[in-house]
Amino acid sequence: RRLRQSSIMTSSSAGKHFEGCYWTIYTLKERIDLISTNLEMRKLYSQFITESLVIAFNWYADLASFERTIYKKDFIRLGEYAREDAFTSKLYLLLRGTPILYKIIRSLKRYICDRGKKDFYAA
């Protein structure tokens, strides 16, 4: 891996991280149609897309409100991908409605996990 100044990996900007997740998901969704006959590969792609959606939603929640307006179209498009999975669909609806509430719930989940309940999922 090459680390460059102003790359997504070294940047502290949530917008760049969200953008990176978005393009990863977008590219994978295009490629999944090319491997329609291999069910095991489709399943792996779908799992990775679901995990990437959760990461993208977390980065979106961390954007400042003026940045959210910049990425709003991309976020809406991610909602189309989230509808294929019940969990990410619920996360998307919660985040789309109230990013502040989403951040509070996320913080609460992380707090519970830190208190020793590691089996509780923290998005």
C-alpha positions in Angstrom: 0.0 0.0 0.0 1.3 3.4 -0.9 0.6 6.3 1.5 0.4 9.7 -0.2 -0.4 13.1 1.2 -4.1 14.0 0.6 -5.0 10.4 -0.1 -8.2 9.0 1.4 -6.2 6.8 3.8 -4.3 9.7 5.3 -6.9 12.4 5.0 -8.9 13.5 8.1 -11.8 14.6 6.1 -15.0 12.6 6.5 -16.1 13.7 3.1 -13.1 12.0 1.4 -13.8 8.8 3.4 -17.5 8.9 2.5 -16.6 9.4 -1.2 -14.2 6.5 -1.1 -16.8 4.2 0.4 -19.4 5.4 -2.2 -17.2 4.6 -5.2 -16.2 1.2 -3.8 -19.9 0.3 -3.4 -20.8 1.8 -6.8 -18.0 -0.2 -8.5 -18.9 -3.5 -6.8 -22.6 -3.1 -7.7 -21.6 -2.8 -11.3 -19.4 -5.8 -11.1 -21.8 -8.1 -9.3 -23.9 -8.2 -12.4 -21.0 -9.6 -14.4 -20.7 -12.7 -12.1 -24.4 -13.5 -12.0 -23.7 -17.3 -12.5 -21.3 -17.7 -9.5 -23.6 -17.6 -6.5 -20.8 -17.9 -3.9 -19.0 -14.9 -5.4 -22.3 -12.9 -5.5 -22.8 -13.7 -1.8 -19.3 -12.5 -0.9 -19.8 -9.3 -3.0 -23.1 -8.7 -1.3 -21.6 -9.1 2.2 -18.8 -6.7 1.4 -21.2 -4.2 0.0 -23.4 -4.4 3.2 -20.3 -3.8 5.4 -19.2 -0.9 3.1 -22.6 0.7 3.4 -22.4 0.7 7.2 -19.0 2.3 7.0 -20.2 4.9 4.5 -23.3 5.7 6.7 -21.0 6.3 9.6 -18.8 8.7 7.6 -21.9 10.5 6.3 -23.1 10.9 9.9 -19.8 12.5 10.8 -20.0 15.1 8.0 -20.8 18.7 8.9 -24.3 19.8 7.7 -23.0 21.9 4.8 -20.9 18.8 3.7 -24.0 16.6 3.8 -25.6 18.9 1.2 -22.6 18.3 -1.1 -22.9 14.5 -0.8 -26.7 14.3 -0.6 -27.2 12.8 -4.1 -24.6 10.2 -3.5 -26.2 9.4 -0.1 -29.6 9.0 -1.7 -28.1 6.6 -4.3 -26.6 4.5 -1.5 -30.1 4.2 -0.1 -31.0 2.3 -3.3 -28.3 -0.3 -2.5 -29.3 -0.4 1.2 -32.8 -1.6 0.4 -31.4 -5.0 -0.6 -30.5 -5.7 3.0 -32.9 -5.2 6.0 -30.2 -4.0 8.4 -28.6 -1.4 6.2 -32.1 -0.3 5.0 -33.0 0.6 8.6 -29.7 2.3 9.2 -30.2 4.3 6.0 -33.7 5.4 7.1 -32.6 6.4 10.5 -29.6 8.4 9.2 -31.6 10.0 6.5 -34.2 11.2 9.0 -32.0 12.5 11.8 -28.2 12.2 11.6 -27.9 13.5 15.2 -30.2 10.7 16.5 -28.1 8.2 14.6 -24.9 9.5 16.1 -26.4 9.3 19.6 -27.5 5.7 19.1 -24.1 4.8 17.6 -22.4 6.4 20.6 -24.6 4.5 23.0 -23.9 1.2 21.2 -20.1 1.9 21.4 -20.5 2.7 25.1 -22.2 -0.6 25.8 -19.6 -2.5 23.9 -16.8 -0.8 25.8 -18.5 -1.9 29.1 -17.9 -5.5 28.2 -20.8 -6.6 26.1 -18.7 -7.3 23.0 -21.5 -9.4 21.4 -23.6 -6.3 21.0 -23.1 -5.0 17.4 -21.7 -1.5 17.2 -22.1 0.2 13.8 
